[in-house]
């Protein structure tokens, strides 16, 4: 989605859903939550999460949206931070309880939380391809 404009990032799908700006911000929120839970620095403070949280109203006001360039930087930086964090995880750490991200079963481990996280990230990344088409852009080059 890297070549969208700020205005395009705010185009709402019809009849419902959320814009590319929200989707990217939402990915960053959950990546930051995971980074914090792993004891790593996060790209955003918790206060930056509000607009991009799950179940928030669709992002329709440009004044409430982060700049699209900041979102792209956040996607890149959180990816690099996660790579670094994952390189440090030991099998013993994977078996620890994961209080920092929603998991389907109570008492989920860091390993199970990472599985949920991977699905979450991929699900929303896939939405960005559909949103490009909604905006009127061609498919992204791979």
C-alpha positions as CSV (number, residue, x, y, z in Angstrom):
1,X,0.0,0.0,0.0
2,X,3.1,2.2,0.1
3,X,2.1,4.5,-2.7
4,X,-1.2,5.7,-1.4
5,X,-1.8,9.3,-0.5
6,X,-3.0,10.5,2.9
7,X,-6.4,11.2,1.3
8,X,-6.6,7.7,-0.3
9,X,-5.6,6.1,3.0
10,X,-8.9,7.5,4.5
11,X,-11.2,6.2,1.8
12,X,-13.9,4.1,3.5
13,X,-15.1,0.8,1.9
14,X,-18.8,0.5,1.4
15,X,-21.1,-0.6,2.8
16,X,-18.9,-1.0,5.9
17,X,-15.4,-1.6,7.1
18,X,-12.4,0.6,7.8
19,X,-9.9,2.6,5.7
20,X,-6.3,1.7,5.0
21,X,-5.1,4.3,7.5
22,X,-7.0,2.5,10.3
23,X,-5.9,-1.0,9.2
24,X,-2.2,0.0,9.2
25,X,-2.6,1.8,12.5
26,X,-4.3,-1.2,14.0
27,X,-1.5,-3.5,12.9
28,X,1.0,-1.1,14.6
29,X,-1.1,-1.1,17.8
30,X,-0.9,-4.9,18.1
31,X,2.7,-5.1,17.1
32,X,3.5,-2.5,19.8
33,X,1.5,-4.4,22.3
34,X,3.4,-7.5,21.5
35,X,6.8,-5.7,21.7
36,X,5.9,-4.2,25.1
37,X,4.9,-7.6,26.3
38,X,8.2,-9.0,25.2
39,X,10.0,-6.2,27.1
40,X,11.0,-4.3,23.9
41,X,10.6,-0.7,23.1
42,X,7.5,0.1,21.1
43,X,7.0,2.5,18.1
44,X,4.0,4.2,19.8
45,X,3.0,5.0,23.3
46,X,-0.2,3.4,24.6
47,X,-1.9,6.8,24.3
48,X,-1.5,6.6,20.5
49,X,-3.6,3.4,20.3
50,X,-7.1,4.8,20.9
51,X,-8.2,5.5,17.3
52,X,-6.8,2.3,16.0
53,X,-8.1,-0.1,18.7
54,X,-10.4,-3.0,17.9
55,X,-14.1,-2.1,18.1
56,X,-13.5,1.7,17.7
57,X,-15.8,3.6,15.4
58,X,-14.6,3.7,11.8
59,X,-11.9,6.3,11.2
60,X,-13.7,8.9,9.1
61,X,-12.2,12.2,10.4
62,X,-8.9,13.2,8.8
63,X,-8.0,15.1,12.0
64,X,-8.1,11.9,14.0
65,X,-5.8,10.0,11.6
66,X,-2.1,9.6,11.9
67,X,-0.1,10.8,8.9
68,X,0.1,8.0,6.3
69,X,3.9,8.4,6.2
70,X,4.1,7.8,9.9
71,X,2.1,4.7,9.5
72,X,4.4,3.4,6.8
73,X,7.4,4.2,9.0
74,X,5.7,2.4,11.9
75,X,5.1,-0.7,9.8
76,X,8.8,-0.9,8.8
77,X,10.1,-0.1,12.3
78,X,7.8,-2.5,14.1
79,X,8.8,-5.3,11.7
80,X,12.5,-4.7,12.4
81,X,11.8,-4.6,16.1
82,X,9.8,-7.8,16.0
83,X,12.6,-9.6,14.1
84,X,15.1,-8.5,16.8
85,X,12.7,-9.6,19.6
86,X,12.0,-12.9,18.0
87,X,15.7,-13.7,17.6
88,X,16.0,-13.5,21.4
89,X,13.1,-15.7,22.4
90,X,14.1,-19.0,24.0
91,X,12.0,-22.2,24.2
92,X,11.6,-21.5,27.9
93,X,10.2,-18.0,27.2
94,X,7.8,-19.4,24.6
95,X,6.3,-21.6,27.3
96,X,5.7,-18.7,29.7
97,X,2.1,-17.3,30.2
98,X,1.3,-14.4,27.9
99,X,-0.6,-11.7,29.7
100,X,0.1,-9.1,27.0
101,X,-2.1,-10.1,24.0
102,X,-5.5,-11.7,23.6
103,X,-5.4,-15.4,23.1
104,X,-8.3,-17.8,22.7
105,X,-7.6,-19.9,25.7
106,X,-7.1,-18.7,29.3
107,X,-3.6,-19.1,30.4
108,X,-2.2,-19.0,26.9
109,X,1.5,-19.1,26.4
110,X,3.7,-16.7,24.6
111,X,4.0,-19.3,21.9
112,X,0.2,-19.5,21.4
113,X,0.0,-15.7,21.5
114,X,2.6,-15.5,18.7
115,X,0.3,-17.8,16.7
116,X,-2.6,-15.5,17.2
117,X,-0.4,-12.5,16.5
118,X,0.8,-14.0,13.2
119,X,-2.8,-14.6,12.1
120,X,-3.9,-11.1,13.1
121,X,-1.0,-9.5,11.2
122,X,-1.6,-11.5,8.1
123,X,-5.4,-11.0,8.2
124,X,-5.1,-7.2,8.3
125,X,-2.2,-7.1,5.8
126,X,-4.5,-9.0,3.4
127,X,-7.1,-6.3,3.9
128,X,-4.7,-3.7,2.6
129,X,-4.7,-5.4,-0.8
130,X,-8.5,-5.3,-1.0
131,X,-8.5,-1.7,0.1
132,X,-6.1,-0.7,-2.7
133,X,-8.7,-2.0,-5.2
134,X,-11.6,-0.2,-3.3
135,X,-9.6,3.1,-3.7
136,X,-9.2,2.4,-7.4
137,X,-5.5,1.4,-7.4
138,X,-4.1,-1.6,-9.2
139,X,-2.9,-4.6,-7.2
140,X,0.4,-4.0,-5.4
141,X,3.6,-5.4,-7.0
142,X,5.0,-8.3,-5.2
